[in-house]
């Protein structure tokens, strides 16, 4: 498929008294309606990697938007991948709550639906790292028909803000979910991946669980030392297949 021409913009999503900064990418052909995709950041903010993912989706025929999920903690937060950056990003992650994250993603979906280019019949989400966990969490929203969750740590044993682990919400997932893990990820033991797959099976959620031998955390990001080109390319094609099958 030939990549579409796209436009990008920094926008604001209104969620009550909160204004969420977001990065929007959309095809420039305005006569066509496209499915919407919400891109959920790593702990490092809506940085160049997340913007690149958002643009790649737009070039593939989606209106994609990446909201700043640290808007309450650190508006405009964006860092790279140093150890210091990681410590800061984790600090802000610990200040998020499931309720606020779900509310912010729903507001982002509502923003997409208000755009004349966007089909209003359901959206997709894709999230990485902490965003992979958040993508699993918000897959319970009625509007989300397809979820791609990449190496979301803590799904089996934690939930943003505390309470029962996110995995206990598996029964409430509404659409199809694909999850992606590296077998050498030090943050996500393979036993936890097995537990996630067991819960998806038990609750009869349409899903696939992809395990990439030799890949570690962050294997899709070409700005990290953990980048695994072969695994990244394979996973990206599966994401495009998922969104094409469910949303188009």
C-alpha positions in Angstrom: 0.0 0.0 0.0 1.3 3.4 -0.9 1.7 5.7 2.1 -0.8 8.5 2.2 0.1 12.1 2.4 -0.6 13.4 5.9 -0.9 16.6 8.0 0.1 16.9 11.7 -0.9 19.3 14.4 -0.6 19.9 18.1 -4.2 20.0 19.5 -6.0 20.2 22.8 -8.6 17.8 24.1 -11.0 19.2 26.7 -11.9 16.8 29.5 -13.8 18.8 32.1 -11.5 21.5 33.5 -8.5 19.7 32.0 -7.0 20.5 28.6 -4.9 17.6 27.3 -2.2 18.3 24.9 -2.2 15.8 22.0 -0.4 15.1 18.7 -2.7 14.5 15.8 -1.8 13.0 12.4 -4.4 12.6 9.6 -4.5 11.9 5.9 -4.8 15.1 3.8 -7.5 13.6 1.7 -10.6 15.1 3.3 -13.3 13.6 1.2 -12.7 10.1 2.8 -13.6 9.0 6.3 -11.0 7.1 8.2 -11.1 5.0 11.4 -9.6 6.7 14.5 -6.6 5.3 16.5 -5.5 6.5 20.0 -1.7 6.1 20.5 -0.8 5.8 24.1 2.7 6.9 25.1 5.5 5.1 27.0 6.6 6.7 30.3 8.7 9.1 28.3 5.9 11.3 27.1 4.6 12.1 23.6 8.2 12.1 22.3 9.6 11.7 18.8 9.0 7.9 18.8 5.4 8.2 19.7 4.9 11.0 17.2 6.5 8.7 14.6 4.1 5.9 15.4 1.2 8.3 15.1 2.4 9.5 11.7 2.9 5.9 10.5 -0.7 5.1 11.3 -2.0 8.2 9.5 0.1 7.2 6.4 -1.7 3.8 6.6 -5.2 5.4 6.5 -6.1 6.3 10.0 -6.7 9.5 12.0 -4.3 8.9 14.8 -3.9 10.9 18.0 -1.5 10.7 20.9 -2.8 12.3 24.1 -0.4 13.3 26.9 -1.4 11.0 29.7 0.9 12.9 32.1 -1.0 16.1 31.5 -2.0 16.4 35.2 1.5 15.8 36.4 3.8 17.4 33.8 2.2 19.3 30.9 4.4 19.1 27.8 6.6 16.3 29.3 8.9 14.7 26.7 12.2 13.0 27.3 14.5 10.5 25.7 15.7 7.1 27.0 18.5 7.8 29.5 18.5 6.3 33.0 17.6 9.7 34.3 14.7 10.1 31.9 13.4 6.7 33.0 13.4 7.7 36.6 11.5 10.9 35.9 9.0 9.0 33.7 8.4 6.4 36.3 7.8 9.1 39.0 5.0 10.5 36.9 3.6 7.1 36.1 3.2 6.4 39.8 1.0 9.6 40.1 -1.6 8.4 37.5 -4.8 6.6 38.4 -6.9 4.2 36.4 -10.0 6.4 36.7 -8.2 9.4 35.3 -6.6 7.5 32.5 -9.9 5.9 31.4 -11.5 9.4 31.5 -8.7 11.0 29.4 -8.8 8.2 26.8 -12.6 8.5 26.5 -12.3 12.2 26.1 -9.7 11.5 23.3 -12.2 9.2 21.6 -14.9 11.8 21.8 -12.4 14.3 20.3 -11.8 11.9 17.4 -15.5 11.4 16.8 -16.0 15.1 16.5 -13.6 15.3 13.6 -15.4 15.2 10.2 -12.8 12.8 8.8 -13.3 10.1 11.4 -15.7 7.2 11.2 -17.8 7.1 14.4 -18.2 3.3 14.5 -15.4 2.5 17.0 -11.7 3.2 17.3 -8.5 1.3 17.9 -5.8 1.9 20.5 -2.1 1.1 20.5 0.1 1.5 23.5 3.7 0.9 24.4 5.5 0.2 27.8 3.2 1.9 30.4 1.0 2.7 27.5 0.7 -1.0 26.8 -0.7 -1.4 30.3 -3.0 1.5 29.8 -4.2 0.1 26.5 -5.2 -3.1 28.2 -7.0 -1.1 30.9 -9.0 1.1 28.5 -9.9 -1.9 26.3 -12.9 -2.1 28.6 -14.4 1.0 26.9 -17.3 0.4 24.6 -15.9 2.5 21.8 -12.6 0.5 21.5 -13.0 -2.2 19.0 -9.3 -3.2 18.5 -6.4 -2.9 20.9 -2.6 -3.5 20.3 -0.9 -3.7 23.7 2.9 -3.7 23.6 5.0 -5.0 26.5 2.7 -3.6 29.2 4.4 -4.3 32.5 2.4 -4.8 35.7 -0.9 -5.9 34.1 -1.0 -9.0 36.3 0.0 -7.5 39.6 -0.8 -3.8 39.6 -3.2 -1.1 38.5 -2.5 2.7 38.1 -3.4 4.3 41.4 -3.8 1.1 43.3 -6.6 -1.5 43.7 -7.2 -4.8 42.1 -4.6 -5.6 39.3 -5.7 -4.6 35.8 -5.9 -8.2 34.7 -9.0 -8.6 36.8 -10.8 -6.3 34.3 -10.1 -8.8 31.4 -13.7 -10.0 31.5 -14.8 -6.4 30.6 -12.8 -6.1 27.5 -15.2 -5.2 24.7 -13.3 -5.7 21.4 -10.3 -7.7 20.0 -7.0 -7.4 21.7 -3.5 -8.3 20.4 -0.7 -8.3 23.0 3.0 -8.3 22.1 5.9 -9.4 24.4 9.6 -10.2 24.2 10.6 -13.5 25.9 13.7 -11.8 27.3 11.8 -8.8 28.9 13.2 -8.4 32.4 10.1 -6.3 33.4 7.6 -9.0 32.3 8.3 -12.6 33.3 7.1 -15.1 30.8 4.8 -16.5 33.5 2.9 -13.2 33.5 2.4 -13.5 29.8 1.0 -17.0 30.3 -1.3 -15.6 33.0 -2.6 -12.9 30.6 -3.2 -15.4 27.9 -5.0 -17.7 30.3 -7.4 -14.9 31.4 -8.1 -13.9 27.8 -8.9 -17.5 27.0 -11.0 -18.0 30.1 -13.1 -14.9 29.5 -13.4 -15.8 25.7 -12.0 -12.4 24.6 -11.1 -12.3 20.9 -7.3 -12.1 21.1 -3.8 -13.1 20.0 -0.7 -13.2 22.2 2.6 -12.8 20.4 5.9 -13.7 22.0 9.1 -12.7 20.3 12.0 -15.0 21.0 15.1 -13.0 22.1 13.3 -9.7 22.2 13.3 -7.5 25.3 11.4 -4.5 26.6 11.0 -1.7 24.1 11.8 -3.8 21.0 9.7 -1.7 18.7 11.4 1.6 19.4 14.3 2.3 17.1 15.7 4.9 19.5 16.4 2.3 22.2 19.3 -0.1 22.5 16.6 -2.9 22.9 15.3 -2.3 19.3 14.8 -5.5 17.5 14.2 -4.8 13.8 12.9 -8.3 12.9 10.5 -8.4 15.8 9.4 -4.8 15.3 8.6 -5.3 11.6 6.6 -8.5 12.3 4.7 -6.9 15.1 3.9 -3.8 13.1 2.4 -5.9 10.3 0.2 -7.7 12.8 -1.0 -4.3 14.1 -1.9 -3.2 10.6 -3.7 -6.5 10.0 -5.7 -6.1 13.3 -6.8 -2.6 12.6 -7.6 -3.3 8.9 -9.7 -6.4 9.8 -11.7 -4.8 12.7 -11.9 -1.1 11.8 -12.0 -0.7 8.0 
